[in-house]
Amino acid sequence: MVTSAEIEATIVGMHEENKTMREISKAVHKNYSYIGAILKKRFPEEYPDTDNSAASQETEALKLFSEKKSPTEVAINLGWGFEQTEKVYLDFWRLEGLYELYRIYCELKPKLRQYLWFIRQLRKRRDISINNFKDVLSVLDNNKAFRDELEYFGKNVMPKFLNGSQPGS
Protein backbone atom coordinates (compact mmCIF):
# COMPACT_ATOMS: atom_id res chain seq x y z
CA MET A 1 0.00 0.00 0.00
CA VAL A 2 1.25 3.49 -0.93
CA THR A 3 1.42 6.07 1.89
CA SER A 4 0.47 9.71 1.56
CA ALA A 5 4.14 10.66 2.13
CA GLU A 6 5.11 8.53 -0.89
CA ILE A 7 2.34 10.10 -2.98
CA GLU A 8 3.54 13.54 -1.94
CA ALA A 9 7.13 12.65 -2.87
CA THR A 10 5.97 11.38 -6.26
CA ILE A 11 4.01 14.59 -6.90
CA VAL A 12 7.02 16.74 -5.93
CA GLY A 13 9.38 14.66 -8.05
CA MET A 14 7.13 14.79 -11.11
CA HIS A 15 6.69 18.55 -10.66
CA GLU A 16 10.47 18.97 -10.58
CA GLU A 17 10.59 16.99 -13.84
CA ASN A 18 8.20 19.61 -15.31
CA LYS A 19 5.34 17.14 -15.69
CA THR A 20 1.90 18.64 -16.25
CA MET A 21 -0.87 18.55 -13.68
CA ARG A 22 -2.71 16.06 -15.89
CA GLU A 23 0.29 13.73 -16.03
CA ILE A 24 0.79 13.91 -12.27
CA SER A 25 -2.92 13.30 -11.63
CA LYS A 26 -2.92 10.25 -13.89
CA ALA A 27 0.20 8.79 -12.21
CA VAL A 28 -0.88 9.22 -8.58
CA HIS A 29 -4.66 8.90 -9.09
CA LYS A 30 -5.40 12.14 -7.23
CA ASN A 31 -7.48 15.15 -8.25
CA TYR A 32 -6.07 18.55 -9.19
CA SER A 33 -7.09 20.12 -5.86
CA TYR A 34 -5.12 17.56 -3.88
CA ILE A 35 -2.07 17.95 -6.12
CA GLY A 36 -2.38 21.75 -6.07
CA ALA A 37 -2.45 21.78 -2.26
CA ILE A 38 0.74 19.69 -2.13
CA LEU A 39 2.52 21.87 -4.69
CA LYS A 40 1.38 25.07 -2.99
CA LYS A 41 2.74 23.79 0.34
CA ARG A 42 6.08 22.62 -1.10
CA PHE A 43 6.60 25.44 -3.65
CA PRO A 44 4.94 28.56 -2.16
CA GLU A 45 7.03 30.90 -4.34
CA GLU A 46 5.55 29.30 -7.48
CA TYR A 47 1.97 29.22 -6.17
CA PRO A 48 1.24 32.47 -4.34
CA ASP A 49 -1.92 32.64 -2.28
CA THR A 50 -4.47 34.33 -4.56
CA ASP A 51 -6.56 35.66 -1.66
CA ASN A 52 -3.47 37.18 -0.12
CA SER A 53 -2.39 38.83 -3.38
CA ALA A 54 -5.84 40.46 -3.73
CA ALA A 55 -5.51 41.82 -0.21
CA SER A 56 -2.01 43.07 -0.92
CA GLN A 57 -3.27 44.80 -4.07
CA GLU A 58 -5.89 46.59 -1.98
CA THR A 59 -3.16 47.59 0.45
CA GLU A 60 -1.08 48.87 -2.46
CA ALA A 61 -4.07 50.86 -3.73
CA LEU A 62 -4.62 52.43 -0.29
CA LYS A 63 -0.93 53.33 -0.17
CA LEU A 64 -1.17 54.99 -3.60
CA PHE A 65 -4.29 56.93 -2.58
CA SER A 66 -2.52 58.13 0.57
CA GLU A 67 0.28 59.38 -1.72
CA LYS A 68 -2.35 61.54 -3.47
CA LYS A 69 -2.50 59.38 -6.62
CA SER A 70 -5.70 59.73 -8.59
CA PRO A 71 -8.12 56.82 -9.04
CA THR A 72 -7.11 56.70 -12.71
CA GLU A 73 -3.43 56.35 -11.78
CA VAL A 74 -4.25 53.60 -9.28
CA ALA A 75 -6.42 51.73 -11.80
CA ILE A 76 -3.67 51.87 -14.43
CA ASN A 77 -0.96 50.89 -11.95
CA LEU A 78 -2.87 47.85 -10.64
CA GLY A 79 -4.70 46.88 -13.84
CA TRP A 80 -8.10 47.39 -12.21
CA GLY A 81 -11.46 48.36 -13.67
CA PHE A 82 -13.76 51.17 -12.60
CA GLU A 83 -15.83 49.28 -10.02
CA GLN A 84 -12.90 47.78 -8.12
CA THR A 85 -11.04 51.12 -8.09
CA GLU A 86 -14.13 53.02 -6.93
CA LYS A 87 -14.80 50.53 -4.13
CA VAL A 88 -11.28 50.83 -2.73
CA TYR A 89 -11.27 54.62 -3.17
CA LEU A 90 -14.49 54.92 -1.18
CA ASP A 91 -13.00 52.59 1.45
CA PHE A 92 -10.01 54.95 1.57
CA TRP A 93 -12.32 57.91 2.21
CA ARG A 94 -13.97 56.05 5.09
CA LEU A 95 -10.60 55.02 6.55
CA GLU A 96 -9.43 58.63 6.39
CA GLY A 97 -12.48 59.77 8.34
CA LEU A 98 -14.10 61.48 5.37
CA TYR A 99 -17.49 60.09 6.30
CA GLU A 100 -19.36 63.25 5.38
CA LEU A 101 -17.74 63.36 1.93
CA TYR A 102 -18.56 59.69 1.44
CA ARG A 103 -22.19 60.23 2.53
CA ILE A 104 -22.56 63.24 0.21
CA TYR A 105 -21.01 61.33 -2.67
CA CYS A 106 -23.34 58.35 -2.22
CA GLU A 107 -26.36 60.61 -1.86
CA LEU A 108 -25.60 62.84 -4.85
CA LYS A 109 -23.97 60.28 -7.14
CA PRO A 110 -26.85 60.07 -9.66
CA LYS A 111 -26.79 63.84 -10.26
CA LEU A 112 -23.29 64.71 -9.14
CA ARG A 113 -22.30 66.49 -12.38
CA GLN A 114 -25.33 68.77 -12.17
CA TYR A 115 -24.69 69.58 -8.49
CA LEU A 116 -21.04 70.34 -9.15
CA TRP A 117 -21.88 72.55 -12.14
CA PHE A 118 -24.45 74.42 -10.07
CA ILE A 119 -22.06 74.88 -7.15
CA ARG A 120 -19.32 76.12 -9.48
CA GLN A 121 -21.74 78.72 -10.82
CA LEU A 122 -22.54 79.84 -7.26
CA ARG A 123 -18.84 80.01 -6.36
CA LYS A 124 -18.13 82.11 -9.45
CA ARG A 125 -20.75 84.56 -8.23
CA ARG A 126 -19.22 84.34 -4.72
CA ASP A 127 -22.57 83.13 -3.31
CA ILE A 128 -21.05 80.04 -1.72
CA SER A 129 -17.97 79.16 0.26
CA ILE A 130 -16.69 75.95 1.76
CA ASN A 131 -18.18 77.02 5.09
CA ASN A 132 -21.77 77.21 3.84
CA PHE A 133 -21.59 74.36 1.32
CA LYS A 134 -23.60 72.01 3.55
CA ASP A 135 -26.31 74.69 3.93
CA VAL A 136 -26.56 75.02 0.15
CA LEU A 137 -26.93 71.25 -0.21
CA SER A 138 -29.66 71.29 2.42
CA VAL A 139 -31.54 74.01 0.53
CA LEU A 140 -31.15 72.08 -2.73
CA ASP A 141 -32.39 68.86 -1.14
CA ASN A 142 -35.36 70.43 0.64
CA ASN A 143 -36.58 72.86 -2.00
CA LYS A 144 -38.68 71.35 -4.80
CA ALA A 145 -38.18 74.39 -7.05
CA PHE A 146 -34.39 74.00 -6.80
CA ARG A 147 -34.64 70.26 -7.48
CA ASP A 148 -36.83 70.92 -10.52
CA GLU A 149 -34.44 73.60 -11.76
CA LEU A 150 -31.49 71.27 -11.23
CA GLU A 151 -33.25 68.52 -13.15
CA TYR A 152 -33.98 71.00 -15.98
CA PHE A 153 -30.29 71.98 -16.03
CA GLY A 154 -29.28 68.33 -16.08
CA LYS A 155 -31.52 67.46 -19.00
CA ASN A 156 -31.38 70.64 -21.08
CA VAL A 157 -28.48 72.92 -20.19
CA MET A 158 -25.70 70.53 -19.09
CA PRO A 159 -25.60 68.50 -22.33
CA LYS A 160 -25.09 71.73 -24.29
CA PHE A 161 -22.26 72.82 -22.00
CA LEU A 162 -20.65 69.40 -22.17
CA ASN A 163 -20.84 69.45 -25.96
CA GLY A 164 -19.24 72.89 -26.07
CA SER A 165 -22.24 74.91 -27.22
CA GLN A 166 -23.80 77.75 -25.24
CA PRO A 167 -27.31 77.47 -23.81
CA GLY A 168 -29.96 79.17 -25.85
CA SER A 169 -28.03 78.74 -29.12
C-alpha positions in Angstrom: 0.0 0.0 0.0 1.3 3.5 -0.9 1.4 6.1 1.9 0.5 9.7 1.6 4.1 10.7 2.1 5.1 8.5 -0.9 2.3 10.1 -3.0 3.5 13.5 -1.9 7.1 12.7 -2.9 6.0 11.4 -6.3 4.0 14.6 -6.9 7.0 16.7 -5.9 9.4 14.7 -8.0 7.1 14.8 -11.1 6.7 18.6 -10.7 10.5 19.0 -10.6 10.6 17.0 -13.8 8.2 19.6 -15.3 5.3 17.1 -15.7 1.9 18.6 -16.2 -0.9 18.5 -13.7 -2.7 16.1 -15.9 0.3 13.7 -16.0 0.8 13.9 -12.3 -2.9 13.3 -11.6 -2.9 10.3 -13.9 0.2 8.8 -12.2 -0.9 9.2 -8.6 -4.7 8.9 -9.1 -5.4 12.1 -7.2 -7.5 15.1 -8.2 -6.1 18.5 -9.2 -7.1 20.1 -5.9 -5.1 17.6 -3.9 -2.1 17.9 -6.1 -2.4 21.7 -6.1 -2.4 21.8 -2.3 0.7 19.7 -2.1 2.5 21.9 -4.7 1.4 25.1 -3.0 2.7 23.8 0.3 6.1 22.6 -1.1 6.6 25.4 -3.7 4.9 28.6 -2.2 7.0 30.9 -4.3 5.5 29.3 -7.5 2.0 29.2 -6.2 1.2 32.5 -4.3 -1.9 32.6 -2.3 -4.5 34.3 -4.6 -6.6 35.7 -1.7 -3.5 37.2 -0.1 -2.4 38.8 -3.4 -5.8 40.5 -3.7 -5.5 41.8 -0.2 -2.0 43.1 -0.9 -3.3 44.8 -4.1 -5.9 46.6 -2.0 -3.2 47.6 0.5 -1.1 48.9 -2.5 -4.1 50.9 -3.7 -4.6 52.4 -0.3 -0.9 53.3 -0.2 -1.2 55.0 -3.6 -4.3 56.9 -2.6 -2.5 58.1 0.6 0.3 59.4 -1.7 -2.3 61.5 -3.5 -2.5 59.4 -6.6 -5.7 59.7 -8.6 -8.1 56.8 -9.0 -7.1 56.7 -12.7 -3.4 56.4 -11.8 -4.3 53.6 -9.3 -6.4 51.7 -11.8 -3.7 51.9 -14.4 -1.0 50.9 -11.9 -2.9 47.9 -10.6 -4.7 46.9 -13.8 -8.1 47.4 -12.2 -11.5 48.4 -13.7 -13.8 51.2 -12.6 -15.8 49.3 -10.0 -12.9 47.8 -8.1 -11.0 51.1 -8.1 -14.1 53.0 -6.9 -14.8 50.5 -4.1 -11.3 50.8 -2.7 -11.3 54.6 -3.2 -14.5 54.9 -1.2 -13.0 52.6 1.4 -10.0 54.9 1.6 -12.3 57.9 2.2 -14.0 56.1 5.1 -10.6 55.0 6.5 -9.4 58.6 6.4 -12.5 59.8 8.3 -14.1 61.5 5.4 -17.5 60.1 6.3 -19.4 63.3 5.4 -17.7 63.4 1.9 -18.6 59.7 1.4 -22.2 60.2 2.5 -22.6 63.2 0.2 -21.0 61.3 -2.7 -23.3 58.4 -2.2 -26.4 60.6 -1.9 -25.6 62.8 -4.8 -24.0 60.3 -7.1 -26.8 60.1 -9.7 -26.8 63.8 -10.3 -23.3 64.7 -9.1 -22.3 66.5 -12.4 -25.3 68.8 -12.2 -24.7 69.6 -8.5 -21.0 70.3 -9.2 -21.9 72.5 -12.1 -24.5 74.4 -10.1 -22.1 74.9 -7.1 -19.3 76.1 -9.5 -21.7 78.7 -10.8 -22.5 79.8 -7.3 -18.8 80.0 -6.4 -18.1 82.1 -9.5 -20.7 84.6 -8.2 -19.2 84.3 -4.7 -22.6 83.1 -3.3 -21.0 80.0 -1.7 -18.0 79.2 0.3 -16.7 76.0 1.8 -18.2 77.0 5.1 -21.8 77.2 3.8 -21.6 74.4 1.3 -23.6 72.0 3.6 -26.3 74.7 3.9 -26.6 75.0 0.1 -26.9 71.2 -0.2 -29.7 71.3 2.4 -31.5 74.0 0.5 -31.1 72.1 -2.7 -32.4 68.9 -1.1 -35.4 70.4 0.6 -36.6 72.9 -2.0 -38.7 71.4 -4.8 -38.2 74.4 -7.0 -34.4 74.0 -6.8 -34.6 70.3 -7.5 -36.8 70.9 -10.5 -34.4 73.6 -11.8 -31.5 71.3 -11.2 -33.3 68.5 -13.2 -34.0 71.0 -16.0 -30.3 72.0 -16.0 -29.3 68.3 -16.1 -31.5 67.5 -19.0 -31.4 70.6 -21.1 -28.5 72.9 -20.2 -25.7 70.5 -19.1 -25.6 68.5 -22.3 -25.1 71.7 -24.3 -22.3 72.8 -22.0 -20.6 69.4 -22.2 -20.8 69.4 -26.0 -19.2 72.9 -26.1 -22.2 74.9 -27.2 -23.8 77.8 -25.2 -27.3 77.5 -23.8 -30.0 79.2 -25.9 -28.0 78.7 -29.1 
